[in-house]
Amino acid sequence: MPDFSRWQEMVRATGGCAEPVRLQGRRITFDASLEVLDVYRTAEEPTGYLLTACGNRRASRCPACAEVYRDDTYHLILSGLQGGKGVPDGVSAHPRVFATFTAPSFGAVHARREKNGATLPCRPRRDNPVCEHGRSQGCGVRHEDGDRQIGQPVCVDCYDYPGAVLWNAHAGELWRRFTQALPAVFARRLGITRAALRRRMRLSYAKVAEYQARGLVHFHAVIRLDGPDGPDAPPPDWASVPVLQEAIGEAAAAVSVPVPDDGPAFVARWGRQLDVEPIYVASSLEGMADQRVASYIAKYATKGAESAGTVDRPIRQVRDVAYVEVTEHARRMIYTCFVLSDLPAYRLVPLRRWAHMLGYRGHFSTKSRHYSTTLGALRRVRADYQAEQSRQRRGLPDPGERQTVTVGEWRFAGSGYRTGEAFWAEIARQRIATARKLAREQARQQSPG
């Protein structure tokens, strides 16, 4: 078609977005004397519209936009570990750890176990014991990667589905209470008030939520000790990695969330598996390398509940649950969300709204205010760079020499691609991804050390 070349240009400008937004309208640029310098109208486009990226963070919805989100998250986390992006380099000397907070057990599930590179049998049991429902409590199968049975309950009737759903629904609140309890632990150990602690030290963190195969979320977090002014100030002399590790363990064991508040039928707590490892700049030292931590967190920032066998879109009606393509374990958790939402005790918990997320309703990635830069700041830098490139292409005057004003008028004209266009958009995305990969490899080879 005659509009194919221009359409390809728009797709490449979105990075190969899978669900671009179509806009119609115009943009006018003029100077202080109201002289019109540039006019752009979508009516003059061969397609009649302009494509812009959807910006979705989920890789299951848009791999192209998710890659941008993952890269931004990587730099956000790394700047809080190494410095840069407005964070002083001295922050790399501050005590920091990589902590993983897990959910408790709500029933036995199939799992893949390894030892020395060999796959071990799942839940081996002598004498083949059975549960009260007559099902075997063991498995014995050596599950391989990708086995859909991993994470599924050994006995669905023994599994505590209401507890699992309620834990997901209150995991975000449990994390909030932990961030409040951790400074209290330091203040109690020092024998001072929390207000006095803030004049000596500040806690900074960045965390991301990940779904386990069993459908429960757990949190990966970078936790750092700073001085009272944040990353610009060194922490107190007594602040060290072992001290931080001990305080995290004490705070995690102390917090809980009763559900509901009056006469709780369920209490949300962290699981027994709490992993807290030190982070170092050099990977040769004991602990985890900072770049590895940043890559790990950024990877999970683009994933959602779909990695646990459910869907990445809301389920509006309970009758739709029977027809969505999910695992049977996820289907039971979704049904449980709908059932509990009708009970008076949980009327204030939006389980129905977040049933497709298996009850979890928190943000997938959060950080404290002083940890590092923000996603918004990273996006503004990128937008300013793109605006400067556009100014040069259109031949507009330098802002320092001549002030200009741009006024735009846009309206939504749809989203997604027309018939046959998705194929060519995916080819464009793959080419862009390959070019970025080659550029990273070249930069890595040219970097010192």
N, C-alpha and C positions, 0 to 999 in steps of 0.2 A: 504494500500500500504506500502511497506517496507520503504519508505521515510517519512512516516507520522510523526513519532516522531521528526525527525530532522526539518521537516517543522514547526511543532508546536513550537519548540524552537525559530526558526527565527521569527515567528509571535508574540510570547510573547516578544521577544527582541524589536519589533517595538511598543509594547504597544497595539497590536490589530489594527494596522492601516488599514483603509478601502481601501486605494489605494496605497499600497506599491510599491516602485520602485525596479525592479529586476536588479541586477548588475552581470556582469561576469568579471572575472579578477583574480588578485593574489595580495598577500601582502607578502613581505619578510622583516624580521628583522635580522640585523647583528650588530656586535660591531665594535669598532675602528680598530681592526685587520682584519676586513672583514670576520670574522667567522660567518657563517649563524647560527642564533639561532632559528629561527622559519619561517616556510613557510606555507602559506594558499592559496589554489587554489579553486575557485568555481567549477572547473572541477571535483574535488574529492567529491563534494556535491552530495547526491542522486538526488537532484532536478536539479543540474547543474547551480544554480545561488544563489545569496545572496539577502535577502530581507532587505530593509531599509525603514524607515518611510517617508511618503510624506511631512510631516511638514505643511500641510494646516491648516490655522487658522479657517476656517469656519466649524462650527458644522454640517452644512448640507452636507458637502463633506466628512469629516472625524471626527467623534466624538472623537476618541482616540487622535489624534494630536491636536484637538481643546481644549481638556481638559488640555493638557500640556501647550498650549499657554495661556489658561485662568489662570492656576496656576501661570505662570510666570508674567502675567500682574498683578495679585493680589499682588504678592510680590513686584513688581516694584512700584505699587501705595502705598502700605502699608509702604514700607521703606521710602517713602517721607513724611509720616504722623507720624510714630512712631520712625523712625530711623532703623538702621540695614542695612546689605548689603553695608557697606561702608559709610552710612549716620549717622552722630552723633545723639544720642538719644535726644539731646537738641532741635532738629527740631520740636518736638511735642509741644513746647511752642510758636512756631511762629504763627502769625495770618494766618488762612487758611479758605477757604470757599469752598462749593460745589455749583457750578453754573450750571444752565440748560438754554441753549439758544435755543429758538424755532424759527420755520419759521412762517412768517405771514400767514394770511388766503388767499386762492385763490378760495374760494367757500365753501358753506355749505356742510358738510359731516355727515353721520350717526355716532353716538357715543354712548358709554355706559356710563351712568351717575348714580352715587350712592350718597346716603345720609343716614347716620346712618345705613349702612349695607343693605339698601333697594335699589333695582334697580328702577330708575326713567324713565319716558317716554323720548324718544329721540325727541328733538326739538318740544315740544308741542306748538301749535299755535291756537289762537281763530279764529273762523269764517273761518278756512281752507283757508288761502290766497294762491294764485297761482303766479308763476313767469311769466315772459313775454313769456315763452314757453308753458304755460298752465299746468305746473306741480305743485303739491302741495309743498309749502315751509316748511311744517311741516312733522312729521313722527308719533310720538306717540307710537311707538313700544318700549317695554322694552327689549333691546338687552342683551343677555346673553354672557358670555365669549365664544370666539370661533365663534361667529356669523360672517359669511363672509361678511355681509353687513356693518359691522363697518369699517369706513374709506372710504367707497364708496360715491361719490357725491350724494346729493339729486337731483340735476339736472345736467346731464353731459354737457348740452349746456350752462349753466351758469358758469360752472367751468372754471377757467383760466388755461388751460393746458400749454400754452406756458410760462406763468409766473412761474408756478410750476417747470417746467423742467429747466428754466433758473436760478431759485433760487438754485436748487440743484447743478447745474453746477458751481455756483459761491459761494457756501457756504464756501468752503475751503479758498477762497480769502477773504471773509468777516471775517472769523476767524483770518486770518493773519493780516488784518488791525486792528482788535480789539486788538490783542497782541501788535501792535505798538502804538495804541491810549491810552492804559491803562497807560503806563509809562508817556506819554505826559500829561495825566490828573494830575498825582501826581506832575510832574514838574511845571505845571501851578499853581496848588494850593499852592506850596511852593515858587513860584516866582523864580525858578532857572532853569538852562538849563538841558536838558536830560543827558548831560555828567556829570554835577555836581550831578544829581540824582543817577547815577550809582556808584558814589563814596560813596553814603550813603545807598543805598538800591538796592535790586535786586528782580525782580518778577520771580517766577517759577511756572510752570503749567504742568498738564498732562490732556489730554482730550481724549474722545472717541466719535464717531459718532453713533447715533442710528436712525433707520428708524421708523417713526410713521406709523400707519395703513393707513394714507392718502397718503403715498408714499413720504413724505418729511423728510429730515434728520434734526435732532437737536443734539446739542452737550452737553455732560456732562463733566464738567471740575473741577479739583481740582486746585485752585489758591492760592498761598502761598507767603507771604512777608518774605524775608530774608535780612540779612545784605549784604554788598558789596561783600563779598567772598562766597555768596551762603549759603547753609545750615549750614556751619561751623561757621557762624557769626550771632549774634542776630540782629534783625531788629532795627531801630531807636525807641526811646521811644514813639514817637507820632504815630507809626504804630499800628493799632488795627483792629479788625474785622469790627466794624462799618465804619471806614474810608475806608477799602477795599471794603465793600459792596457799599458804595456811589460812589466810583470811578468806579467800574464795571458798575453800572447803567448809569453813565454819559458817559463812553466810548462806551458802547453798543448802546446808543441812537444817538451817533455822527457819527458812521461809516456807510458807504454805498459803494456799488459797481455799477457804471453805466454800462449798457450793451446796445450797444457797447460804447467805450470811446467817440467817436465822434458822438454827437447827440443821446444820449441814448434813446432807446425805452422802456427800463425797468431798474429799479434801485432796486438792492437787498439790503434789510435791515432785521434786526432781527425782530421777532414777538414781540407783546406787552407783552407776557407772559415770563418774565425773573424772574427766581427763584434763589435766592442767600441765602444759609443757612450756618451758622457757623459749623465747624467741631470740635468736642471735643474728647478727648481720652475716657472719661467715658460716656457711653450711658445714664446715669441718668441725665446728664446736658442738658440744652436747646441746640438743634441743632442735628446734625447727628453724630453717632459714627464712628470713623475712619475705623474700620473693616467693617462696613456696607457699607461705601462709596467704599472701595476697592473691596468688593464683587460685588457691583452694577456695577462698571465700568468694572471689569473683565468679567462679564456676557455678556455685550454687545460687548466686544472685539472679540468675536467669532461668531457674527451674522452679516449678510449683508442685502442686499436688499430683499432677499427671505422672510424675515419676513414681508415685505410689499406686498406680493402677486406676486412677480416677480421671476425670475430665477437667479441662481448663476453662470451662464456661459454666455459668450458673444454671441450676436445674430449678425451674419455676414451680412445677407441679409434681406431687408425689407419684402420680401415674406415669410420669416420664422416666422414673428410675428404672423400671423394668426393661426399657428399650435402649438405654445408653450403653456404650461399649466400655465396660469397666470390669475389673476382677470381681469375683463373688464376695471377697472380703471387703473391698471398697463399697460394693453395693449394699452390704449389710450395715456398714457405717453410715452411708447416706440415708438409708431407711431409718436408722436410729436417730439421726438428726431431726428428721421430720416427726418422728414419734415423740421425742422428748420436747420438741418445740410446742406441742399441744398440752403439755403438763403445766399446771399452775406454778410449780416450784421453779420452772426454768423459763417463765414467760419473758423475762428480761434479757435472756441470752439469745442472740439472733442466730440460732442454729439452722433454721430453715434457709435463711439468706446465704449461709456459708456451708450448706450441705455438700456442694461440689468440692469444697476444700476440706471435707471430713471434719468440719467444725472449727478449724483454725481460722481466726479472723484478724490476726495481727499483721504488721508490716513485715515483709521478708528481709529487708535490710534496714537497719537503723544505726545511728551513732550518736555519741554525746556531742555537745556543741563544740567543744574545744579539741576534739580528736584530730581533725585535719581539715582540709578544704571540704567543699560541698559539691554535690552533683550539679547543682545550679551554677556554681562558679565555673566548673569545667565546661558546661554547655555554653555559657556566655562567651568564654574564650573561643570556643569553636565557632559560635555564631558570628562573633566579631571578625574572625579570620575569613569566614565565608562571605560576609558582607564586604570586606575589603577586596576580596577577589572579584566579587560581582561589580564593585565600583570601578575597578580597573578595566574589566571587560567592556563595560558600558561607556567608558571614556568620561566618567564624571570627575569633576575637580577634586583635588585633595581637600579634606575637611579643614586643614589648617590654613588653606589659602582662600577658601570660599565656602561659607556655610550653606548647607543644603537641608531640605526637609523632604521626607518621603511620606506620602499618605496612601494608604491602601484600603480597598473595599473588597471584601471577599465573602463568598457564601459557599456552604457545603453542597457539593453536587454528587456525592456518593463515595463509596469506598470499594477497594478491591479492583480486580482486573476484568476486562471483557473476555469473551470467548477466545481462547488461544493465546492470550497475552501472558498468562502465568508461566508458560513454558519458557518464553524468551526472557522474562524477568528472572527466573531461576538461573538461567545461563549467565546473565549479567551478574547476579549475586556471586556465583561460583568464581567468575573471573576476578571480581573485586576481592573476594576472600583469598584467592590464590596470590594475587598481587601483594596484599597485606602480609601474608605469610612469608613470601620471599623477601619483602622489605625488612621484616623483623629478623629473619635469619641473617641477612646481610649486615644489619646493624649489630647483631650479636657477635658476628665474626670480626667486625671492625672495632668493637669496644675493647678497651684495655683490660687485660686479665681475663 
